[in-house]
């Protein structure tokens, strides 16, 4: 990217933060997948209550952050 003039020194921090966010998104996405291959957005707690899967929350937040980096 740098040799094509698409990346400047000032872009390094944003690119690094984007890559870290992408890595977190991939990990959270994998942790959301159940044995049957479905994306589990809601999970059942030990008490029997249904709550949003914490990994799904992380996945959503990472997607939001990646979008912000891409439009910047």
C-alpha positions in Angstrom: 0.0 0.0 0.0 2.8 2.4 0.8 4.6 1.8 -2.5 1.3 2.6 -4.3 1.0 5.9 -2.4 -2.1 4.6 -0.6 -0.6 4.7 2.9 1.2 7.5 4.6 3.1 7.5 7.9 0.2 9.3 9.5 -2.1 6.4 8.5 -0.2 3.8 10.5 -2.0 4.2 13.8 -5.5 4.0 12.2 -4.5 1.0 10.1 -3.0 -0.7 13.1 -6.2 0.0 15.2 -8.4 -1.3 12.3 -6.4 -4.5 12.1 -6.7 -5.1 15.8 -10.4 -4.5 15.6 -10.7 -6.9 12.6 -8.8 -9.5 14.6 -11.2 -9.1 17.6 -14.2 -9.3 15.2 -12.9 -12.6 13.7 -12.3 -14.1 17.2 -15.7 -13.0 18.5 -17.4 -14.3 15.3 -15.8 -17.7 15.8 -16.9 -17.7 19.4 -20.5 -17.0 18.4 -20.8 -20.0 16.2 -22.4 -23.1 17.8 -21.7 -26.7 17.1 -24.5 -26.8 14.5 -22.8 -23.9 12.6 -25.3 -21.2 13.5 -24.5 -17.7 14.8 -25.8 -17.6 18.4 -27.0 -14.1 19.2 -28.8 -15.0 22.3 -27.7 -17.4 25.0 -29.4 -19.0 28.0 -27.9 -18.3 31.4 -27.5 -20.8 34.2 -30.5 -19.2 35.8 -32.6 -19.9 32.7 -32.7 -16.3 31.5 -32.0 -15.4 27.9 -29.4 -12.6 27.3 -27.5 -11.3 24.3 -24.4 -13.3 23.7 -21.4 -11.2 25.0 -19.3 -12.3 22.0 -22.1 -11.1 19.7 -21.9 -7.7 21.5 -18.2 -7.6 20.9 -18.7 -8.6 17.3 -21.2 -5.8 16.7 -19.0 -3.2 18.4 -16.0 -4.2 16.4 -18.0 -3.9 13.2 -19.1 -0.4 14.2 -15.5 0.6 14.9 -14.2 -0.9 11.6 -16.8 1.1 9.7 -15.7 4.3 11.4 -12.1 3.6 10.4 -13.1 2.9 6.8 -15.0 6.1 6.4 -12.3 8.2 8.0 
